[in-house]
């Protein structure tokens, strides 16, 4: 099991379009998750030799009965070691009772190089 800190970007209004957007140039809000999660590697790929980079995808799962305030614009810090971006929508699997979450699943990605 892994410890998790959600890194939430500060939102700023684009001066050209007046649309609110995440601004990663500002220090993000750090939200410590009070329970452990499971972060599992899924796949890894390498780019060509001209511009070497390794892209690794991961799956984040919360324990049964645990919801997680995680958004597609967030990043996460796992075990204080790796920072990864949330990729796509965060899935909340429902439990039997309306409004209850059984667990949360999210795709994560880390690019190194």
N, C-alpha and C positions, 0 to 999 in steps of 0.2 A: 504494500500500500504506500501511497505517496502523499506528501504534503503539498498544498497548492495555495498560491497567491494569485488572485485575479488582478491583472493590470488593466485598468479602465482608462481610455484616453479622455483628456479634457476636450470638451466640445467648443468649437469656435464658429463664428458666422463668417462665411466666405464673403469678402468685401465686394466681389464682382457679381455673385449670384444671390447673395443674401440667404444662402442655404447653410444650415448647420452641418458641420462635418467634424470628424475626429481629428485632433491635432496632436500628433506624436512628437512634435518638437517641444511640447511642454511636459513636465514630469507627470506621469499618469497617477491616478488614484490607485492605492494599493489596498486590496481587500483580502484579508487573510481568511481562508476557508476553515471553519472550526472542526472539520472532520477530514479523515483521509479519503483519498480517491484512488482509483486504479488507472494508471497511464501505461498503455501497452504499445510497443512498436508494431507498425503494420508493413511499411515498405520503405525502400531507400533507392535513390537513383543518383547517378553522377552525370554532370555535364561534360562537354568535350574538353580536350586538353588545353585549348586556347584560353578558356575561362573556367577553371575547375571550381565546381561547387557540388555539394552533396545536399540533396533534399530528402528529408526523412519525414514520413507521415506517422502519426500516432493516433490512438483512440483513447479518449477519456471517458471513464464510467464512474458514476457515483454509486455508493452502496444503496441497497434497497431502502426505500422510504426517505431518501435524501434528495431534496431539490437543491439547485445551485443557480445563483444569480449570475449567469454567464450569457454574454451577447456575442454576436458575430463580429463586432468591431474590437473585441477584447483580445488581449494576449494573456498567457498564463506563465507563471514561474513555477517549475516543478522541483521540489526538494531543494530549493535555493540554488540550483545548478543550471538548469536549462530554461530559456525563455522561448516559447512557441506561440505562433499565431493561431487563433481560432479560424477554421476554414468552413465557410457555409453556415447554414442554420444550426442552432443548437436544438437537439431533439429531446423532448420531455415525454417519457412513456408514462401513461396514466395507470393508476391503480384502480381497483374495483369501485371505490366511491368517487363521485364527481368532484373534480377539483383537486384530487390527491395525485401526487406524482410518485410512481414506483421508483424510477431512476432517470438520470440524465445521461445522454450520450453526446459527445462532440468530437469532431475531427480536428486534429491539430497538425501543424506543419512547422518544421524547422529547416532553415536554409543556412548552411555553413560554407564559407568560402566566397 
